[in-house]
Amino acid sequence: MDIYVGNLAYATNDESLKAAFSVYGEVASARVVRDRMTDRSKGFGFVEMPDPAQGQAAIDALNGQLLDGRPIRV
């Protein structure tokens, strides 16, 4: 299951995104999309979780929760 995560803080990186989702199950990959010119976060990313049930649990639990000081949209 590929999960979109929006409204990320500029300080959020791949590791902190993965850590937030790994509480709910196995995370195959997590990446914050970055601007090619500035290497600054574009404010969104994607998390891949192989088990759809775990992915849905993460979506339900994390949508609207704070990550690095900002409420994320999942």
C-alpha positions as CSV (number, residue, x, y, z in Angstrom):
1,M,0.0,0.0,0.0
2,D,1.5,3.3,-1.1
3,I,0.5,6.1,1.3
4,Y,0.6,9.9,0.6
5,V,1.7,12.1,3.5
6,G,1.3,15.8,3.2
7,N,1.9,19.0,5.2
8,L,5.4,17.8,6.3
9,A,7.7,20.1,8.1
10,Y,10.9,21.1,6.2
11,A,12.9,19.3,9.0
12,T,11.2,16.0,8.4
13,N,13.4,13.5,6.7
14,D,13.0,9.9,5.4
15,E,14.1,8.4,8.7
16,S,11.7,10.3,10.9
17,L,8.8,9.6,8.4
18,K,9.7,5.9,8.5
19,A,9.9,5.9,12.3
20,A,6.4,7.4,12.7
21,F,4.8,4.7,10.5
22,S,6.9,1.8,11.7
23,V,4.9,1.9,15.0
24,Y,2.0,0.5,13.0
25,G,3.8,-2.2,11.1
26,E,6.4,-3.0,8.5
27,V,7.5,-0.1,6.3
28,A,9.1,-1.1,3.0
29,S,10.1,2.5,2.1
30,A,9.6,6.1,3.2
31,R,10.7,9.1,1.3
32,V,10.2,12.8,1.5
33,V,10.0,14.5,-1.9
34,R,12.7,17.1,-2.3
35,D,13.3,20.0,-4.7
36,R,16.1,19.2,-7.2
37,M,17.5,22.7,-7.2
38,T,17.5,23.5,-3.5
39,D,17.3,19.9,-2.0
40,R,14.7,21.3,0.3
41,S,11.6,19.3,1.2
42,K,8.5,20.0,-0.9
43,G,6.3,19.3,2.1
44,F,5.0,15.9,1.1
45,G,6.2,12.3,0.8
46,F,5.2,8.7,0.4
47,V,5.3,5.6,2.7
48,E,5.0,2.1,1.3
49,M,3.6,-0.6,3.7
50,P,3.2,-4.1,2.3
51,D,0.3,-5.1,4.6
52,P,-2.9,-3.2,3.7
53,A,-4.3,-3.7,7.2
54,Q,-1.3,-2.2,8.8
55,G,-1.3,0.6,6.3
56,Q,-4.9,1.5,7.1
57,A,-4.2,1.4,10.8
58,A,-1.3,3.9,10.3
59,I,-3.6,6.2,8.1
60,D,-6.3,6.1,10.8
61,A,-3.9,6.8,13.6
62,L,-1.6,9.4,12.1
63,N,-3.9,11.6,10.1
64,G,-3.9,15.0,11.8
65,Q,-1.2,14.0,14.3
66,L,1.9,16.2,14.9
67,L,5.1,15.2,13.2
68,D,8.0,17.5,13.8
69,G,5.6,20.2,15.0
70,R,3.1,20.1,12.1
71,P,-0.2,18.2,11.7
72,I,0.2,15.8,8.8
73,R,-2.4,14.7,6.3
74,V,-2.3,11.0,5.5
